[in-house]
Amino acid sequence: MDMVKLIDLAFNVMKNAHAPYSGFKVGAVLICNDGRVFTGCNVENASYGLSICAERVAVFKAISEGYKDFEFLVLVSDSNEPCFPCGACRQVLWEFNPDLKIILSNKRRETEEFGLRGLLPRAFFSQKKDSAFFGS
């Protein structure tokens, strides 16, 4: 799948977002190393702490279907500026691939690409997986 199609897919799934409180809809497309695609949109709740971001929806869908090897994430919103993953999403994504590529797109379909390591320096990770608590 080419990047234009993935961005289109993210914008299409963004339409499903439930954002009656903020009005800020987000769409995500998570691509696994084998090419498998998982999508997500944000789902808000009147109790904001119970809301979930589009990125985590996509990750949790993938995990629930047995996929953990993520290659990159496409994240879109209907805003002028790119929508970056929040800190919680960055930490969840780190768990599965600290080298994840993240492609962001705004409403004009302008894109920017980032590496997760650059967006989340010194991330927390388990000693069970690695010898230190923080990545670099």
C-alpha positions as CSV (number, residue, x, y, z in Angstrom):
1,M,0.0,0.0,0.0
2,D,1.4,3.4,-0.8
3,M,1.5,6.3,1.6
4,V,-1.3,8.3,-0.2
5,K,-3.6,5.3,0.3
6,L,-2.6,4.9,3.9
7,I,-3.3,8.6,4.6
8,D,-6.6,8.3,2.8
9,L,-7.5,5.3,5.0
10,A,-6.5,7.2,8.2
11,F,-8.8,10.1,7.1
12,N,-11.6,7.7,6.4
13,V,-11.4,6.0,9.8
14,M,-11.1,9.5,11.5
15,K,-14.7,10.0,10.4
16,N,-15.7,7.3,12.9
17,A,-14.2,9.1,15.9
18,H,-16.5,9.8,18.8
19,A,-15.4,13.3,19.9
20,P,-18.5,15.2,21.1
21,Y,-16.6,17.1,23.8
22,S,-13.4,18.3,22.1
23,G,-14.6,18.1,18.5
24,F,-11.1,17.0,17.7
25,K,-11.2,13.8,15.6
26,V,-8.1,11.7,14.9
27,G,-7.5,8.7,12.7
28,A,-4.6,6.2,12.9
29,V,-3.3,3.4,10.7
30,L,-0.8,1.0,12.2
31,I,1.2,-1.1,9.8
32,C,2.9,-4.4,10.9
33,N,6.1,-5.7,9.5
34,D,4.2,-8.3,7.5
35,G,2.0,-5.6,5.9
36,R,-1.1,-6.2,8.1
37,V,-3.0,-3.0,8.7
38,F,-4.9,-2.0,11.8
39,T,-6.9,1.2,12.2
40,G,-8.1,3.3,15.1
41,C,-10.0,6.5,15.9
42,N,-10.3,8.4,19.1
43,V,-13.2,7.7,21.4
44,E,-14.1,10.3,24.0
45,N,-16.1,9.9,27.2
46,A,-17.8,12.5,29.4
47,S,-15.3,11.3,32.0
48,Y,-12.2,12.4,30.0
49,G,-9.9,9.9,31.8
50,L,-11.9,7.1,30.1
51,S,-11.2,8.4,26.6
52,I,-8.8,6.6,24.3
53,C,-6.6,7.9,21.5
54,A,-6.7,6.6,18.0
55,E,-3.2,5.3,18.2
56,R,-3.9,3.1,21.2
57,V,-7.1,1.8,19.6
58,A,-5.1,0.6,16.6
59,V,-2.4,-0.9,18.9
60,F,-4.9,-2.7,21.1
61,K,-6.8,-4.1,18.1
62,A,-3.5,-5.4,16.7
63,I,-2.4,-7.0,20.0
64,S,-5.9,-8.6,20.5
65,E,-5.5,-10.3,17.1
66,G,-1.9,-11.5,17.8
67,Y,0.2,-8.9,16.1
68,K,3.0,-7.1,17.8
69,D,5.6,-6.3,15.2
70,F,4.9,-2.8,14.1
71,E,6.7,-0.9,11.3
72,F,5.1,2.5,11.2
73,L,2.1,4.5,12.2
74,V,0.1,7.1,10.1
75,L,-1.7,9.7,12.3
76,V,-4.1,12.3,10.9
77,S,-6.4,15.0,12.1
78,D,-8.5,17.7,10.6
79,S,-6.2,20.5,11.9
80,N,-3.8,23.0,10.4
81,E,-0.8,21.5,12.2
82,P,0.2,17.9,12.5
83,C,-1.3,16.0,15.4
84,F,1.5,14.3,17.5
85,P,0.9,11.3,19.6
86,C,0.4,12.1,23.3
87,G,2.8,10.9,25.9
88,A,0.7,7.9,26.9
89,C,0.5,6.8,23.2
90,R,4.2,7.3,22.7
91,Q,4.9,5.1,25.7
92,V,2.5,2.3,24.5
93,L,4.1,2.4,21.1
94,W,7.6,2.2,22.6
95,E,6.7,-1.1,24.2
96,F,6.5,-2.7,20.8
97,N,9.0,-0.8,18.6
98,P,11.2,2.0,19.9
99,D,12.3,2.5,16.2
100,L,8.8,3.0,15.0
101,K,8.4,5.5,12.1
102,I,5.5,7.9,12.6
103,I,4.0,9.8,9.7
104,L,1.8,12.7,10.5
105,S,-0.7,14.5,8.2
106,N,-2.8,17.6,8.6
107,K,-6.0,18.6,6.9
108,R,-4.1,19.8,3.8
109,R,-2.5,16.3,3.5
110,E,0.9,17.8,4.3
111,T,3.1,15.1,5.9
112,E,6.0,15.0,8.3
113,E,7.9,11.9,9.4
114,F,9.4,11.3,12.9
115,G,11.1,8.4,14.7
116,L,9.6,7.4,18.0
117,R,13.0,7.6,19.7
118,G,13.1,11.3,18.9
119,L,9.6,11.9,20.2
120,L,10.1,10.0,23.4
121,P,13.7,10.3,24.7
122,R,14.5,8.2,27.8
123,A,11.4,6.2,27.6
124,F,10.5,3.8,30.4
125,F,10.8,0.1,29.7
126,S,10.9,-3.1,31.7
127,Q,14.1,-4.5,33.1
128,K,12.7,-7.9,32.1
129,K,13.2,-6.9,28.4
130,D,16.3,-4.8,28.8
131,S,19.1,-4.0,31.2
132,A,18.0,-0.4,32.1
133,F,14.8,1.4,32.8
134,F,15.3,4.2,30.3
135,G,16.0,4.1,26.6
136,S,18.1,6.6,24.8
